[in-house]
Each structure stands twice: as structure tokens, then as C-alpha cells.
Amino acid sequence: MTGGIGSARRETGDGVTSGSIPSQRTASDAYRVSDDQLHSARMVVARNSSGSEDLRELLDMLGLISSTPDLPPPVSR
């Protein structure tokens, strides 16, 4: 069994599925993400968007870029 987007389950080389569920985040943790997490999130959105305008809109809706160039994105480190 192979996990889909957002799945915590992973298939090992011998066909055994393993994984762990990450702990629940609190409201105070909502904006605490690492640079790697930001990059990974942007890459997932980019791979699944249908074009540049779709990509820009999705990144803005998710808070991964700022709709105003003068301001930082809502989700940052």
C-alpha cells in the first residue's frame, strides 16, 4: 500500500507498511515552520498546479507567498 498526499504511512522495501502520526499542532505552532517545510510545501503546490496563474493563486491562498510584494508571506519562520 502506498500512501497518498498527506499520508503518514510509508511502504518499506520488504512490502511492510510503517509510519507514525505526527503530534497535533497547537494554535501557537501554526506559524512556526522550518525553511525546509516552506520549501517542501511550495514544491508540492507547484507540482500539482495547472499553470503559473493557478500556482500564484494557490500559494497566496495557502499563505506561502504574499499577495503584496512589499510584505512578507503570512506563513514564515
C-alpha positions as CSV (number, residue, x, y, z in Angstrom):
1,M,0.0,0.0,0.0
2,T,1.4,3.4,-0.9
3,G,0.4,6.5,1.0
4,G,-1.1,9.4,-0.9
5,I,-0.7,13.1,-0.3
6,G,-0.7,13.8,3.5
7,S,-0.3,10.1,4.4
8,A,1.9,9.2,7.3
9,R,2.2,5.6,6.1
10,R,5.2,4.5,4.1
11,E,6.0,1.3,2.4
12,T,9.4,-0.3,3.2
13,G,11.4,-2.3,0.8
14,D,10.1,-5.6,2.0
15,G,6.4,-4.6,1.4
16,V,5.7,-3.8,5.1
17,T,3.9,-0.5,5.7
18,S,5.1,1.5,8.6
19,G,4.9,5.1,9.8
20,S,3.9,7.4,12.6
21,I,1.3,10.0,13.0
22,P,2.8,13.4,13.9
23,S,1.6,15.0,17.1
24,Q,-1.2,17.5,16.9
25,R,-0.1,21.2,16.5
26,T,-1.5,23.9,18.7
27,A,-2.7,27.3,17.6
28,S,0.6,28.8,18.7
29,D,2.5,26.4,16.5
30,A,0.5,27.3,13.4
31,Y,3.0,29.8,12.0
32,R,6.2,28.0,13.2
33,V,7.6,26.2,10.3
34,S,11.1,25.5,9.1
35,D,12.6,26.7,5.9
36,D,12.6,23.1,4.6
37,Q,8.9,22.8,5.4
38,L,8.1,26.0,3.5
39,H,10.2,24.9,0.5
40,S,8.5,21.4,0.5
41,A,5.1,22.9,0.7
42,R,5.8,25.3,-2.2
43,M,7.2,22.4,-4.3
44,V,4.1,20.2,-3.7
45,V,1.8,23.1,-4.7
46,A,4.0,23.8,-7.8
47,R,3.9,20.2,-8.9
48,N,0.1,20.0,-8.6
49,S,-0.9,23.4,-10.1
50,S,-2.2,23.6,-13.6
51,G,-0.2,26.7,-14.6
52,S,1.6,29.8,-13.4
53,E,-1.6,31.8,-12.5
54,D,-3.0,28.7,-10.7
55,L,0.3,28.3,-8.8
56,R,0.3,32.0,-7.8
57,E,-3.3,31.8,-6.6
58,L,-2.8,28.6,-4.6
59,L,0.5,29.8,-3.0
60,D,-1.3,33.1,-2.0
61,M,-4.4,31.2,-0.6
62,L,-2.1,29.0,1.5
63,G,-0.1,31.9,2.8
64,L,3.1,30.6,1.2
65,I,3.6,33.9,-0.7
66,S,2.4,37.4,-0.1
67,S,-0.2,39.0,-2.4
68,T,1.6,42.3,-1.8
69,P,5.3,42.3,-2.8
70,D,6.2,44.8,0.0
71,L,5.1,42.4,2.7
72,P,6.4,39.0,3.8
73,P,4.2,35.9,3.4
74,P,1.8,35.1,6.2
75,V,3.5,31.8,6.9
76,S,7.1,32.2,7.6
77,R,9.8,31.1,10.0
